[in-house]
Amino acid sequence: MVSNALAATVPVPQIDEAWPSALSPRLAAFMDYLDRCRPPGGSTARLGAFDMLAVPDLIARLVLIDPVADDSGGVRFRFRFVGTWHLTAFGHDMTGRFADELHHDPMVDLIQEALRTVLDTGEPHYWLRTSLFERQQFITYQRIMAPLADDDGQIVRIVGCYDTVDA
C-alpha cells in the first residue's frame, strides 16, 4: 500500500486490461484451481466443482457474483460472497448488494462492463488498477473475474480473485 504522504503524489492510472506475461502466485493458483474445475474437454469451470475450501489461502480475496435478470431484460450483478480482503480495502461489506448500489459512476459502469464481458464471452477478465480506498490510501491491485457454469454449460455465477501489487 502507498502511505498517505505519498498518496497526493501518486497519479491514478487508468484500468489496464492487458493480461500480464506472468500472473502473481495468488492469481496463478486461482487460475490453476479453475482449470481443475473444468470438465474433461470443457472450457468453463463448473459451479458444482468449485469449492472455496479447496483454496483456503485465497478465500479472503474471493468474490462470488450472481448475474440477476432485471425487469428491463438486462442483468444486474449481486455479490453473493465477498472475502475479508474487500472489507479491509473498501471499509464496508458488499455481500448481498448489487454492484450498481456500491459505486458511483463511472466506476460502476466499468465494473458492470467487465462482468458483462465475462457473461458474453465465457472467458476470464483481467484488470490492473490503482484506486483510492476507504482509508484514503492508494492501493494497486489486479483481479481476475471468471465464469462458473452449470452442468448444461450456462454461466450462472462469476468468481473473482484479487491480489495487491507491491509498490
N, C-alpha and C positions, 0 to 999 in steps of 0.2 A: 504494500500500500504506500501511497505517497503521503507524506506528512502534510498537515495544514499549512505550514510555512511554504512548502513547495507548491501547494495546490494553486495558488494565484499565478504561478509562473509556468505551469504545465498546460500546453494547449490541448484542447479536447479534439482528437481526430474523429473523422467520420468512421462509420462502421466499415470494416474490411471483411468482405465475404469470400475472399480467395482462400481456398484450403491451403494450409501450410505444407511444406515438404515433409515435415515430421510433426506428429501430434505430441502434446505433453504426455507424460506417463499416465496421468489420470484419464485423459481423453482417449488414449490408445487402449487402456484397459476397458473403458466403456465400449468402444467400437468392437474390440475382441469379444466381449460378452454378448453384444448384439449379434455378432456373427454366429455364435453358438446357439442363439435363439431362433435362427432361421431353419426352416425345414429343408431336408435334402433337395437341392435344385431350386429352392425358393430364394427370392430376392429381398423379402421383407421379414423382419423378425416377427415372431408370433407372440401376441399378448399372453397366451396360455403358457408359453415357455419362459416368459420374463418374470423373474423373482428378485426383488431388490435385495433380499437377504443373501443372495448368491454373490453380491458385490458390496459387502459391508463397508469397505473403505470409501465407497462412492455415495452412500445413502444421503449424507448431509448435503451433497452437491446435486442431487437429482430433483427433477420435477416431472410430474405426470400431468398431462393436459388432455382434457376431453373436448373434442370438437362437438358442439351442440348446435343443431339446426335452429334457426330463429324463424319468426313468423313471416319474414320477407323472403325466405328461401336462401338466405345467407347462412354463414356459420359464425358462431361466437366460440371463444376458447375459454374453458373453465379449468382452473388449477385444481386438480384432484388431490395431489400431494406436492408439498414444497419442503425440501430439506432445510435443515437449520442454517446452512451457509447463507441462504437467502434472507432469513430472518436477521442474521447478523449484518449482512451487507445492506439490506433495504430498510431495516428497522421496523418492519411490520410483517405479519403473516398474510400470505396471499391465498392460502388454502381455502377452497370453496368459492373464490371470487373469479369473476370474468376478467380477462386481460383488458378489456376496454373500460373497466372500472378502476384500474390501478394506475394508469399512466396518463399523462397529458399529451395532447398532440404536440409534435408529430411522432413522438416515440411509440405511441400505441399503434399508429399506422405501420411503422416499421416492424414491430413485433408481430402484428397480425399478418402482414405480408409474408414474413418468413414462415409463420405457421401454415398459411395457405399454400405456400410453395411446397412444404412437406406433404400436405394432403394431395396436392395436384400432381406432384411428380413421383411420390412414393420414395423419395431419396432423402438422405440426411442433409441438413443445412448447417453450415458453419458460420460463425462470425467472431470477430475480434473487436473489442470496443473498450474505450475508456469512458467512464461515467462518474459523475459526482453523486455520491451516495449519501444516505441519511446522516451520517456523522460529519458531513461537509468535507469529505476526503475524496480524492480521485482514486479510482481503482481500475486497473486494466484487467479485463477478463476475456476469456474465449469460451465459447459454448457450442455444443452440437445439439440440434433437435433432430430426432429420428422417428420414423413411423413405427407403430406396432399394429399388426393386422390380426383379424380374427381368423378362424380356420378356413374361411372362404376367400381369404386374401384381401378383404376390405379393411382399410385403415380405420381403426376405431379409437386409437389413442396416440398421443405423441409423448415421447420420453426425451428429456433433455438432461445434459450433464454440463456443469460449469466448472471452470478452473481459473484461478487467478494467474496472472503473468507477473513474475517477479520484476520489480523495477531495477 
